[in-house]
Amino acid sequence: MKDFMAATGRLAVDIGSGWISRYEVGILGIGDIVRADEEAGRAQRVTLNGAYFCDATLAVVGDAFFARIERFEPVAPPPALPERGSEGTELLPFEIRLASIDVTLGALSGIGRFSFIDLGRSLGEGEAADAEFLVADTVVAAGKVVVMDERFGIRLTRRLVERFEEKEMRTSGALLFSGYSVEPIKDYNFRMPDCFTKRGILKALDLHVGFLRTLASRLPLAARYQITCVDQLAYREWAEKEPASGRLYALLGTIPARERNEERRTLPAKLILRPDEAREPLDVHLFNALSSYAERSREHTGTRPIIASLGGSMRSLLEEDPGLELTGACLRNGWRRIADIHVERAAVSERVPGDDAAYPDEMILLVSIRALDETEDGSLDLVYPLRSLEALFTALNA
């Protein structure tokens, strides 16, 4: 009899999927772009032998690609099927596959939330990630992962099946020709991956409009300010542009009310899952980096920081008590549509906060507020490190 646990399974990481017509498959060309249904900022879908296995976030540690398991049940239901026509192959499903590895079913024992899956591939500094384009589970092309309007896509660099012609034209809206310029298209940076969807950023904008309105009701001078930017970037990208002096940095400690009594997270029995063909032991420096990465996940419970950077007249308005306490109360009111977050003043400094607030490459949500009068120098940046909003991802990005 066969040993079931010795059977091989294929784990595949797909960053995007959708439907494309048979006609479009026949005319695919180099430089064309196929746009997927999935938004950047969500966890990626991992399948086992074609069936859903888990959601995972992608991480590049050193030059190695890993997928960190986040959950074993999908957050959102699959998208509705399109009108496929009267013929079974008129529209075909496609996937944009970043990587796949073979593992025995026995090797899956012990992995859990926060385990890392070694994808068996590397990514050089500044490189765009290669991916395969599969139609009906057949690799038909390869290319670079791109993002447009916060949705994933692939820019084709190689066609791997022969071209063919279809008499009847059928378009799906997924195929964009190489000259497409209606919206910006850029290579996706997996070293600084999007953590918030376009929907999440718009929702954050709306929440902070409410914050500013509440602040102005208590401090009428705040009515002179408006939100000028809501964006996601790496913490060091923001910190390196901060002036050397003249600003006040307040750390505001936050915690969702429902998590005040949450116990520390435990790490899984097996931290790293490697492909069957991996013969060499994992580099000790890489293992230590992954262990450190995993330990950070345990720190995401408890108090989490928000950084308030105040300059000019906004500093004069808020730095004196009860200005910062009032800021925290108004922030709590703005976020109430998502969660009840308790906010309290933790520390104040004249210098840009270091690792105690955010790691250099940690992604942040930045909300910039500036004076309506361009001659006025007042400004307020609210910086939310990734760890501060992790518990709110589902509600924010929904």
Secondary structure, 3 states (H helix, E strand, C coil): CCCHHHCEEEEEEEEEEEEEEHHHHHHCCCCCEEEEEEECCCCEEEEECCEEEEEEEEEEECCEEEEEEEECCCCCCCCCCCCCCCCCCCEEEEEEEEEEEEEEHHHHCCCCCCCEEEEEEECCCCCCCEEEEEECCEEEEEEEEEEECCEEEEEEEEECCCCCCCCCCCCCCCEECCCCCCCCEEECCCCCCCCCCHHHHHHHHHHHHHHHHHHHHHCHHHHHEEEEEEEEEEHHHHHCCCCCCCEEEEEEEEEEHHHCCCCCCCCCCCCEECCCCCCCCCCHHHHHHHHHHHHHHHCCCCCEEEEEEEECHHHHHHCCCCHHHHHHHHHHHHHCCCCCEEEEEEEEECCCCCCCCCCCCCEEEEEEEEECCCCCCCEEEEEEEHHHHHHHHHHHHC
